[in-house]
Amino acid sequence: MAQVSRLTLAVEAGDLALPEVGRIAVFAPRGDTDLSALPKGRVQVITGFKPDVDAFAKQEFNCAVAPQRTYAAAVVFVPRAKAQARALVAKACAVSEGIVIVDGAKTDGVDSILKAVRGRVPVWGPVNKAHGKLFWFEAGAHFTDWAVAGTQEIAGGYVTAPGVFSADGVDPASRLLGDHLPEKLGAVVADLGAGWGYLSRRVLERESVERVHLVEADHAALDCAKQNVSDPRAAFYWADATTWHAPEPVDSVVMNPPFHTGRAADPDLGRAFIAQAAGMLKPKGQLWMVANRHLPYETALSERFGEVTEITGDNRFKVLRATRPARKHR
């Protein structure tokens, strides 16, 4: 039996009164978040993560990557990154004409957000359930200092944004892979989970590369990639790399696949990246990937490729090269 969400609990108990008219903005829910307590026809889901957009669009929710005008109320689902969470609260306050509802897990820092909000405005709730909390307050210009600039420049002249992977600097695993990529990668390369574009920049150092397909699920990260990778040989796709179909067979795939769906490691995500890579490569194509040392990807690679080699590594990371992609799962 599915667990009743904190939002449903608060609404059904009569503690939380939703506006009877007007749109409701819902910021950053995950694809499996229960929004059944809200009037679907008046909800706009606001998220830049493509798998979540696809999940809510399938349920016939209206979706957008940014808020549009004003709303009667707003709901914020707290992400793990503290700066991003505060920025979402500030954004919700800026567009809501009524209440702002905040929901989150303790492991994602909802207690810290609740304490900070209570220090400025009266708060209703909280509703405590399933290792998390939900609370709400009247919107207003209380948190303008929590708003953040859309982008920031980091060492190396790269542009990133709050909440994107490796926002404060080049990821060391990606740097290790970039440093060990061969000179010959072929004419067509795909960068799966391209983030803000570091690996694609490294790939495009090669004159022999004719096209790089950057595939990234995070809309904010992809916007940064478009600024970091100005080379006309680059093509950008806002897509879930585990379901994306390449427009042409590719010679090489490079990737530093994500391995978290929450706080726990989820190697299945990397395995899905590996399966997609094998399916889009030419018969003589090659996959170059980097992963944390403890992640067990070698079996998945051996099932999809005829040859798998560890090129380099240390106690934290390993760079793997896989060739002879199999069209059928072994």
PyMOL commands that set and color helices and strands:
alter all, ss='L'
color gray80, all
select helices_A, chain A and resi 6-12+40-42+50-58+82-95+106-108+110-118+144-146+172-180+198-203+219-228+267-280+298-304
alter helices_A, ss='H'
color red, helices_A
select strands_A, chain A and resi 24-27+43-46+62-64+73-77+99-105+124-129+132-138+152-153+159-160+188-192+211-216+234-238+250-255+281-292+305-313+317-325
alter strands_A, ss='S'
color yellow, strands_A
deselect
rebuild
show_as cartoon
